[in-house]
Amino acid sequence: MDGEERWGEKLSIVLSKKTLKLEQEFDVSLIGIASSLKDYKIAHFISKILNQDFIKQLDLEWKHPKQDKPQYFSNYRISIIENDDSIVLIHNRDLGIHFLPSLKEFDYILLWNPSISTEELGDYLSRIKNMPEILEASRIQISWIKELDRLNWFLS
């Protein structure tokens, strides 16, 4: 179609000298976690808090443009079949490369799709902060993430 270019989830339409950008809306809740724990240990501890078991997924293979070798990011998922909800734990770091560089202060990202209530998120956040070996945990605003297109890998 003339004047239309598709890039990921963004659509740009050029009319004369004006550009209209439409971006995908994300209905997710996010917590960033800084911890030296191995991914399987943090998944185990968070599973206890959520009263549900994470299932290890295949590592996400991603090729950083400035690296020769691909990076592998582990991730765990809880799928709630009754309402098609999911909770995903994403390891944000592999060999010094961050999956979401705009959140490089966090080793893990905990994502609820769709979003949960502010009260529920606050409760989980306070419980995660009390876990052993958690250095930091905080809510993440979607506006902090510059690489929003990468979240799509976890929203299916």
N, C-alpha and C positions, 0 to 999 in steps of 0.2 A: 504494500500500500504506500503511495507516495507521501513523503513527509513524515513517515513513522519509522521509528527505530525501536527495537526491543532489546533490552539488556536486563537479564534476570527478571526481577519483578517490577522494574521501572519502565515506564512508557513515556517517551518524550515525543511531543507533537510540535512541529515547528510551523508556525503560521506567520508569514512575513518575517518580522524580526523578533517576535515574541515566542517564548518557549513555555509550554505548560507541562509540568512534571506531575505525574500521578505515582504515588508510592503506596506499597502494600501496608495495610494496617496490621499490627501485631497485637493480639489479645493474649498476652503472656504475663506471668509474674516471674521475677528473677531474683535470685540471691547469689552474690559473689562470695566465695570462700577462699581464704588464704590458709594453707595448711601444708605441712611437710608429710602428712600421711599418704601412703600409697592409695591408689584409686580404689582397690577392692576393700580396703579398710574403711575409708570414708563412706563408700557405698553401703557397707554393713552398718555403720553407726547411724547414718541417715535413714536407712530402712527401718531401724528400730524406732526412730522418732516418728516416722510416717505410718508405722504399723503395716507396712507393705514391703514386699521384696523386690529389689531391683533385679533385672535380668541383664547380664552383660551382653552388649551388642558387638558386632564386628567393629574393629577400630576404624574410624573415619580416616581414609587416606587422602591427604591434601598436599598438593605441590606448591610450595611457596615460590614465587617468581625469582627470588634471589638465591635459592638453594638448588643444589644438584640433585639431592635425594628428597623423596617425599617424606612428609611428617605423618605420624600416626597418632590420632587423638582418641583415647579410650572414652567410651560412653556407656551409660547404663540407663535402662528404661523401665518404668512401671507403666503398664497399659491398663486402663480401667475400661473394660469392655462395655459395661452397661451404658456409659455415656460418652464413649470415644475420647475420654480425657487421657492425658499422659503427663508423666513427670520424668524429666531427663536430667541426669548428672553428666556433665561434660568436663573432661580434663582439658584445661585451657592451655597446656604447655607440653611441648615435646622438643627435647634437645635445644632448649633456649628459644624456640619459636612459639609464638602465641597464636592460637586459633582466632581469638578476638583481641588483636593488639590494643584496641582502645580500652580493654579491661585487663591490661597486663599485670596489675597488682593482685589479681585473683588467680589462684591455681585451678579452681573449679567453679563452674557455673551450674546452678540448680534452676531448672526451668519448668514452670507449670504451664500447660497448654490445655484448655484456656486458662486465663488468669483466675486466681482465687481472691477471696475477700482480703481487705487490708488487715483485718483482725487476725484472720487465719495465718496470713503471711508473717505478721508480727510475732505470733505465737511460735511458729516454726523457727523464725530467725532467733528468738531468744533461747530456744532449746538448742539450736545449732551452736550458738555462741558459748554455751556451757559444756560442749563436748570437749574431751581431752585433745590436746594438740591443735586446737583451732586458734590461729593467730588473729584472724579477723573474719568477720562475716557481716555483710550489709546488703540492704536492698539495692537493686540496680534499676535505674530509670532507663527505659528503652532509648531515650534521647542521648544517653551516654555512648551508645554503640554506633560506631561508624560503619561497621561491616554487617549491617542488618541482613544482607542477602545470604550470609553464611548460616543464619539461624534457620533458614528454610530446610536445611538438611535434617533438622530435628523436629520439624512440625508436621510430619506426615503420620 
